């Protein structure tokens, strides 16, 4: 599963990304990929299963 976290600057989502990666590793979720980006860095056509928006 590929997850993209998006917020205004990418800073708050990067903290969440680290916690989600640690959780996935702890629970053996080998196919879990996650990225955090600021809203201005996101362009259409990216290949993610889930996109989560933050403040």
PDB file of N, CA, C and O in Angstrom:
ATOM      1  N   UNK A   1       0.842  -1.165   0.000  1.00  0.00           N
ATOM      2  CA  UNK A   1       0.000   0.000   0.000  1.00  0.00           C
ATOM      3  C   UNK A   1       0.893   1.235   0.000  1.00  0.00           C
ATOM      4  O   UNK A   1       1.857   1.313   0.762  1.00  0.00           O
ATOM      5  N   UNK A   2       0.573   2.186  -0.846  1.00  0.00           N
ATOM      6  CA  UNK A   2       1.320   3.439  -0.925  1.00  0.00           C
ATOM      7  C   UNK A   2       0.445   4.574  -0.420  1.00  0.00           C
ATOM      8  O   UNK A   2      -0.672   4.775  -0.898  1.00  0.00           O
ATOM      9  N   UNK A   3       0.972   5.323   0.565  1.00  0.00           N
ATOM     10  CA  UNK A   3       0.228   6.396   1.204  1.00  0.00           C
ATOM     11  C   UNK A   3       0.983   7.703   1.027  1.00  0.00           C
ATOM     12  O   UNK A   3       2.203   7.753   1.187  1.00  0.00           O
ATOM     13  N   UNK A   4       0.252   8.760   0.698  1.00  0.00           N
ATOM     14  CA  UNK A   4       0.830  10.103   0.597  1.00  0.00           C
ATOM     15  C   UNK A   4       0.149  10.992   1.623  1.00  0.00           C
ATOM     16  O   UNK A   4      -1.076  11.103   1.643  1.00  0.00           O
ATOM     17  N   UNK A   5       0.955  11.632   2.485  1.00  0.00           N
ATOM     18  CA  UNK A   5       0.455  12.597   3.463  1.00  0.00           C
ATOM     19  C   UNK A   5       0.764  13.993   2.932  1.00  0.00           C
ATOM     20  O   UNK A   5       1.895  14.272   2.534  1.00  0.00           O
ATOM     21  N   UNK A   6      -0.235  14.865   2.925  1.00  0.00           N
ATOM     22  CA  UNK A   6      -0.066  16.208   2.371  1.00  0.00           C
ATOM     23  C   UNK A   6      -0.542  17.238   3.387  1.00  0.00           C
ATOM     24  O   UNK A   6      -1.616  17.092   3.971  1.00  0.00           O
ATOM     25  N   UNK A   7       0.256  18.276   3.595  1.00  0.00           N
ATOM     26  CA  UNK A   7      -0.167  19.413   4.416  1.00  0.00           C
ATOM     27  C   UNK A   7       0.415  20.674   3.793  1.00  0.00           C
ATOM     28  O   UNK A   7       1.072  20.607   2.754  1.00  0.00           O
ATOM     29  N   UNK A   8       0.183  21.799   4.410  1.00  0.00           N
ATOM     30  CA  UNK A   8       0.605  23.073   3.838  1.00  0.00           C
ATOM     31  C   UNK A   8       2.113  23.103   3.562  1.00  0.00           C
ATOM     32  O   UNK A   8       2.528  23.444   2.455  1.00  0.00           O
ATOM     33  N   UNK A   9       2.929  22.754   4.550  1.00  0.00           N
ATOM     34  CA  UNK A   9       4.371  22.826   4.372  1.00  0.00           C
ATOM     35  C   UNK A   9       5.080  21.489   4.374  1.00  0.00           C
ATOM     36  O   UNK A   9       6.258  21.421   4.023  1.00  0.00           O
ATOM     37  N   UNK A  10       4.406  20.436   4.755  1.00  0.00           N
ATOM     38  CA  UNK A  10       5.014  19.116   4.804  1.00  0.00           C
ATOM     39  C   UNK A  10       5.665  18.782   6.133  1.00  0.00           C
ATOM     40  O   UNK A  10       6.176  17.676   6.306  1.00  0.00           O
ATOM     41  N   UNK A  11       5.656  19.724   7.081  1.00  0.00           N
ATOM     42  CA  UNK A  11       6.349  19.493   8.348  1.00  0.00           C
ATOM     43  C   UNK A  11       5.530  18.626   9.308  1.00  0.00           C
ATOM     44  O   UNK A  11       6.062  17.676   9.882  1.00  0.00           O
ATOM     45  N   UNK A  12       4.262  18.936   9.488  1.00  0.00           N
ATOM     46  CA  UNK A  12       3.461  18.133  10.429  1.00  0.00           C
ATOM     47  C   UNK A  12       3.253  16.724   9.888  1.00  0.00           C
ATOM     48  O   UNK A  12       3.199  15.767  10.661  1.00  0.00           O
ATOM     49  N   UNK A  13       3.137  16.587   8.579  1.00  0.00           N
ATOM     50  CA  UNK A  13       2.947  15.255   8.013  1.00  0.00           C
ATOM     51  C   UNK A  13       4.227  14.432   8.088  1.00  0.00           C
ATOM     52  O   UNK A  13       4.161  13.204   8.138  1.00  0.00           O
ATOM     53  N   UNK A  14       5.374  15.069   8.095  1.00  0.00           N
ATOM     54  CA  UNK A  14       6.616  14.290   8.199  1.00  0.00           C
ATOM     55  C   UNK A  14       6.726  13.637   9.577  1.00  0.00           C
ATOM     56  O   UNK A  14       7.264  12.536   9.699  1.00  0.00           O
ATOM     57  N   UNK A  15       6.221  14.306  10.612  1.00  0.00           N
ATOM     58  CA  UNK A  15       6.210  13.694  11.948  1.00  0.00           C
ATOM     59  C   UNK A  15       5.267  12.496  11.972  1.00  0.00           C
ATOM     60  O   UNK A  15       5.606  11.447  12.521  1.00  0.00           O
ATOM     61  N   UNK A  16       4.090  12.649  11.380  1.00  0.00           N
ATOM     62  CA  UNK A  16       3.128  11.550  11.313  1.00  0.00           C
ATOM     63  C   UNK A  16       3.683  10.400  10.474  1.00  0.00           C
ATOM     64  O   UNK A  16       3.475   9.232  10.804  1.00  0.00           O
ATOM     65  N   UNK A  17       4.382  10.727   9.400  1.00  0.00           N
ATOM     66  CA  UNK A  17       4.965   9.713   8.527  1.00  0.00           C
ATOM     67  C   UNK A  17       5.926   8.811   9.308  1.00  0.00           C
ATOM     68  O   UNK A  17       5.892   7.590   9.157  1.00  0.00           O
ATOM     69  N   UNK A  18       6.769   9.404  10.130  1.00  0.00           N
ATOM     70  CA  UNK A  18       7.718   8.627  10.924  1.00  0.00           C
ATOM     71  C   UNK A  18       6.998   7.657  11.867  1.00  0.00           C
ATOM     72  O   UNK A  18       7.419   6.512  12.029  1.00  0.00           O
ATOM     73  N   UNK A  19       5.918   8.125  12.483  1.00  0.00           N
ATOM     74  CA  UNK A  19       5.164   7.266  13.399  1.00  0.00           C
ATOM     75  C   UNK A  19       4.466   6.140  12.646  1.00  0.00           C
ATOM     76  O   UNK A  19       4.409   5.009  13.127  1.00  0.00           O
ATOM     77  N   UNK A  20       3.940   6.448  11.471  1.00  0.00           N
ATOM     78  CA  UNK A  20       3.258   5.426  10.682  1.00  0.00           C
ATOM     79  C   UNK A  20       4.248   4.385  10.160  1.00  0.00           C
ATOM     80  O   UNK A  20       3.925   3.198  10.103  1.00  0.00           O
ATOM     81  N   UNK A  21       5.450   4.819   9.778  1.00  0.00           N
ATOM     82  CA  UNK A  21       6.485   3.874   9.331  1.00  0.00           C
ATOM     83  C   UNK A  21       6.869   2.933  10.464  1.00  0.00           C
ATOM     84  O   UNK A  21       6.992   1.725  10.261  1.00  0.00           O
ATOM     85  N   UNK A  22       7.059   3.489  11.661  1.00  0.00           N
ATOM     86  CA  UNK A  22       7.426   2.672  12.821  1.00  0.00           C
ATOM     87  C   UNK A  22       6.330   1.653  13.124  1.00  0.00           C
ATOM     88  O   UNK A  22       6.630   0.498  13.425  1.00  0.00           O
ATOM     89  N   UNK A  23       5.069   2.066  13.049  1.00  0.00           N
ATOM     90  CA  UNK A  23       3.949   1.163  13.293  1.00  0.00           C
ATOM     91  C   UNK A  23       3.942   0.026  12.267  1.00  0.00           C
ATOM     92  O   UNK A  23       3.777  -1.140  12.624  1.00  0.00           O
ATOM     93  N   UNK A  24       4.121   0.375  11.007  1.00  0.00           N
ATOM     94  CA  UNK A  24       4.111  -0.630   9.934  1.00  0.00           C
ATOM     95  C   UNK A  24       5.236  -1.640  10.120  1.00  0.00           C
ATOM     96  O   UNK A  24       5.032  -2.839   9.934  1.00  0.00           O
ATOM     97  N   UNK A  25       6.426  -1.160  10.488  1.00  0.00           N
ATOM     98  CA  UNK A  25       7.555  -2.060  10.714  1.00  0.00           C
ATOM     99  C   UNK A  25       7.287  -2.983  11.903  1.00  0.00           C
ATOM    100  O   UNK A  25       7.563  -4.182  11.846  1.00  0.00           O
ATOM    101  N   UNK A  26       6.747  -2.413  12.976  1.00  0.00           N
ATOM    102  CA  UNK A  26       6.463  -3.191  14.179  1.00  0.00           C
ATOM    103  C   UNK A  26       5.448  -4.296  13.920  1.00  0.00           C
ATOM    104  O   UNK A  26       5.521  -5.363  14.529  1.00  0.00           O
ATOM    105  N   UNK A  27       4.508  -4.047  13.025  1.00  0.00           N
ATOM    106  CA  UNK A  27       3.442  -5.005  12.744  1.00  0.00           C
ATOM    107  C   UNK A  27       3.668  -5.795  11.457  1.00  0.00           C
ATOM    108  O   UNK A  27       2.741  -6.420  10.940  1.00  0.00           O
ATOM    109  N   UNK A  28       4.893  -5.770  10.941  1.00  0.00           N
ATOM    110  CA  UNK A  28       5.264  -6.599   9.805  1.00  0.00           C
ATOM    111  C   UNK A  28       4.572  -6.259   8.492  1.00  0.00           C
ATOM    112  O   UNK A  28       4.324  -7.145   7.675  1.00  0.00           O
ATOM    113  N   UNK A  29       4.267  -5.012   8.287  1.00  0.00           N
ATOM    114  CA  UNK A  29       3.604  -4.579   7.048  1.00  0.00           C
ATOM    115  C   UNK A  29       4.671  -4.256   6.000  1.00  0.00           C
ATOM    116  O   UNK A  29       5.020  -3.093   5.793  1.00  0.00           O
ATOM    117  N   UNK A  30       5.177  -5.287   5.350  1.00  0.00           N
ATOM    118  CA  UNK A  30       6.306  -5.142   4.433  1.00  0.00           C
ATOM    119  C   UNK A  30       5.966  -4.345   3.184  1.00  0.00           C
ATOM    120  O   UNK A  30       6.846  -3.697   2.617  1.00  0.00           O
ATOM    121  N   UNK A  31       4.720  -4.376   2.742  1.00  0.00           N
ATOM    122  CA  UNK A  31       4.356  -3.692   1.507  1.00  0.00           C
ATOM    123  C   UNK A  31       3.874  -2.254   1.740  1.00  0.00           C
ATOM    124  O   UNK A  31       3.233  -1.678   0.861  1.00  0.00           O
ATOM    125  N   UNK A  32       4.166  -1.670   2.890  1.00  0.00           N
ATOM    126  CA  UNK A  32       3.711  -0.330   3.253  1.00  0.00           C
ATOM    127  C   UNK A  32       4.753   0.705   2.859  1.00  0.00           C
ATOM    128  O   UNK A  32       5.900   0.641   3.302  1.00  0.00           O
ATOM    129  N   UNK A  33       4.354   1.656   2.030  1.00  0.00           N
ATOM    130  CA  UNK A  33       5.223   2.773   1.648  1.00  0.00           C
ATOM    131  C   UNK A  33       4.491   4.061   1.975  1.00  0.00           C
ATOM    132  O   UNK A  33       3.281   4.164   1.775  1.00  0.00           O
ATOM    133  N   UNK A  34       5.233   5.052   2.484  1.00  0.00           N
ATOM    134  CA  UNK A  34       4.594   6.316   2.850  1.00  0.00           C
ATOM    135  C   UNK A  34       5.522   7.477   2.511  1.00  0.00           C
ATOM    136  O   UNK A  34       6.742   7.370   2.627  1.00  0.00           O
ATOM    137  N   UNK A  35       4.922   8.586   2.091  1.00  0.00           N
ATOM    138  CA  UNK A  35       5.677   9.798   1.777  1.00  0.00           C
ATOM    139  C   UNK A  35       4.911  10.990   2.333  1.00  0.00           C
ATOM    140  O   UNK A  35       3.686  10.949   2.449  1.00  0.00           O
ATOM    141  N   UNK A  36       5.635  12.054   2.678  1.00  0.00           N
ATOM    142  CA  UNK A  36       5.029  13.293   3.167  1.00  0.00           C
ATOM    143  C   UNK A  36       5.496  14.434   2.280  1.00  0.00           C
ATOM    144  O   UNK A  36       6.679  14.547   1.957  1.00  0.00           O
ATOM    145  N   UNK A  37       4.546  15.281   1.890  1.00  0.00           N
ATOM    146  CA  UNK A  37       4.876  16.399   1.010  1.00  0.00           C
ATOM    147  C   UNK A  37       4.050  17.615   1.375  1.00  0.00           C
ATOM    148  O   UNK A  37       2.966  17.508   1.949  1.00  0.00           O
ATOM    149  N   UNK A  38       4.584  18.766   1.031  1.00  0.00           N
ATOM    150  CA  UNK A  38       3.824  19.998   1.131  1.00  0.00           C
ATOM    151  C   UNK A  38       2.864  20.085  -0.040  1.00  0.00           C
ATOM    152  O   UNK A  38       3.108  19.500  -1.095  1.00  0.00           O
ATOM    153  N   UNK A  39       1.780  20.809   0.143  1.00  0.00           N
ATOM    154  CA  UNK A  39       0.751  20.891  -0.897  1.00  0.00           C
ATOM    155  C   UNK A  39       1.298  21.440  -2.208  1.00  0.00           C
ATOM    156  O   UNK A  39       0.839  21.041  -3.279  1.00  0.00           O
ATOM    157  N   UNK A  40       2.258  22.335  -2.146  1.00  0.00           N
ATOM    158  CA  UNK A  40       2.819  22.903  -3.373  1.00  0.00           C
ATOM    159  C   UNK A  40       3.715  21.925  -4.135  1.00  0.00           C
ATOM    160  O   UNK A  40       4.073  22.191  -5.283  1.00  0.00           O
ATOM    161  N   UNK A  41       4.077  20.818  -3.527  1.00  0.00           N
ATOM    162  CA  UNK A  41       4.921  19.809  -4.185  1.00  0.00           C
ATOM    163  C   UNK A  41       4.119  18.714  -4.879  1.00  0.00           C
ATOM    164  O   UNK A  41       4.678  17.917  -5.634  1.00  0.00           O
ATOM    165  N   UNK A  42       2.826  18.672  -4.630  1.00  0.00           N
ATOM    166  CA  UNK A  42       1.991  17.597  -5.167  1.00  0.00           C
ATOM    167  C   UNK A  42       1.503  17.967  -6.562  1.00  0.00           C
ATOM    168  O   UNK A  42       0.954  19.047  -6.783  1.00  0.00           O
ATOM    169  N   UNK A  43       1.712  17.068  -7.476  1.00  0.00           N
ATOM    170  CA  UNK A  43       1.242  17.231  -8.850  1.00  0.00           C
ATOM    171  C   UNK A  43       0.331  16.062  -9.179  1.00  0.00           C
ATOM    172  O   UNK A  43       0.445  15.009  -8.553  1.00  0.00           O
ATOM    173  N   UNK A  44      -0.542  16.208 -10.111  1.00  0.00           N
ATOM    174  CA  UNK A  44      -1.449  15.137 -10.499  1.00  0.00           C
ATOM    175  C   UNK A  44      -0.715  13.963 -11.120  1.00  0.00           C
ATOM    176  O   UNK A  44       0.430  14.089 -11.553  1.00  0.00           O
ATOM    177  N   UNK A  45      -1.382  12.828 -11.158  1.00  0.00           N
ATOM    178  CA  UNK A  45      -0.844  11.648 -11.809  1.00  0.00           C
ATOM    179  C   UNK A  45       0.100  10.805 -10.974  1.00  0.00           C
ATOM    180  O   UNK A  45       0.723   9.879 -11.494  1.00  0.00           O
ATOM    181  N   UNK A  46       0.217  11.109  -9.686  1.00  0.00           N
ATOM    182  CA  UNK A  46       1.098  10.305  -8.839  1.00  0.00           C
ATOM    183  C   UNK A  46       0.390   9.009  -8.460  1.00  0.00           C
ATOM    184  O   UNK A  46      -0.837   8.963  -8.372  1.00  0.00           O
ATOM    185  N   UNK A  47       1.161   7.977  -8.242  1.00  0.00           N
ATOM    186  CA  UNK A  47       0.619   6.633  -8.037  1.00  0.00           C
ATOM    187  C   UNK A  47       0.570   6.279  -6.549  1.00  0.00           C
ATOM    188  O   UNK A  47       1.489   5.646  -6.030  1.00  0.00           O
ATOM    189  N   UNK A  48      -0.513   6.692  -5.859  1.00  0.00           N
ATOM    190  CA  UNK A  48      -0.712   6.366  -4.447  1.00  0.00           C
ATOM    191  C   UNK A  48      -2.073   5.715  -4.275  1.00  0.00           C
ATOM    192  O   UNK A  48      -3.024   6.038  -4.987  1.00  0.00           O
ATOM    193  N   UNK A  49      -2.156   4.794  -3.323  1.00  0.00           N
ATOM    194  CA  UNK A  49      -3.427   4.152  -3.012  1.00  0.00           C
ATOM    195  C   UNK A  49      -4.296   5.057  -2.142  1.00  0.00           C
ATOM    196  O   UNK A  49      -5.520   5.076  -2.273  1.00  0.00           O
ATOM    197  N   UNK A  50      -3.635   5.816  -1.242  1.00  0.00           N
ATOM    198  CA  UNK A  50      -4.349   6.672  -0.304  1.00  0.00           C
ATOM    199  C   UNK A  50      -3.636   8.016  -0.229  1.00  0.00           C
ATOM    200  O   UNK A  50      -2.408   8.067  -0.166  1.00  0.00           O
ATOM    201  N   UNK A  51      -4.402   9.104  -0.236  1.00  0.00           N
ATOM    202  CA  UNK A  51      -3.864  10.451  -0.026  1.00  0.00           C
ATOM    203  C   UNK A  51      -4.601  11.039   1.168  1.00  0.00           C
ATOM    204  O   UNK A  51      -5.826  11.156   1.161  1.00  0.00           O
ATOM    205  N   UNK A  52      -3.831  11.412   2.204  1.00  0.00           N
ATOM    206  CA  UNK A  52      -4.408  12.000   3.413  1.00  0.00           C
ATOM    207  C   UNK A  52      -3.991  13.463   3.491  1.00  0.00           C
ATOM    208  O   UNK A  52      -2.818  13.786   3.309  1.00  0.00           O
ATOM    209  N   UNK A  53      -4.949  14.348   3.761  1.00  0.00           N
ATOM    210  CA  UNK A  53      -4.691  15.781   3.852  1.00  0.00           C
ATOM    211  C   UNK A  53      -4.679  16.225   5.296  1.00  0.00           C
ATOM    212  O   UNK A  53      -5.561  15.868   6.077  1.00  0.00           O
ATOM    213  N   UNK A  54      -3.676  17.006   5.646  1.00  0.00           N
ATOM    214  CA  UNK A  54      -3.562  17.553   6.987  1.00  0.00           C
ATOM    215  C   UNK A  54      -3.699  19.073   6.954  1.00  0.00           C
ATOM    216  O   UNK A  54      -3.907  19.666   5.896  1.00  0.00           O
ATOM    217  N   UNK A  55      -3.583  19.684   8.109  1.00  0.00           N
ATOM    218  CA  UNK A  55      -3.747  21.151   8.186  1.00  0.00           C
ATOM    219  C   UNK A  55      -2.616  21.894   7.496  1.00  0.00           C
ATOM    220  O   UNK A  55      -2.609  23.125   7.473  1.00  0.00           O
TER     221      UNK A  55
END
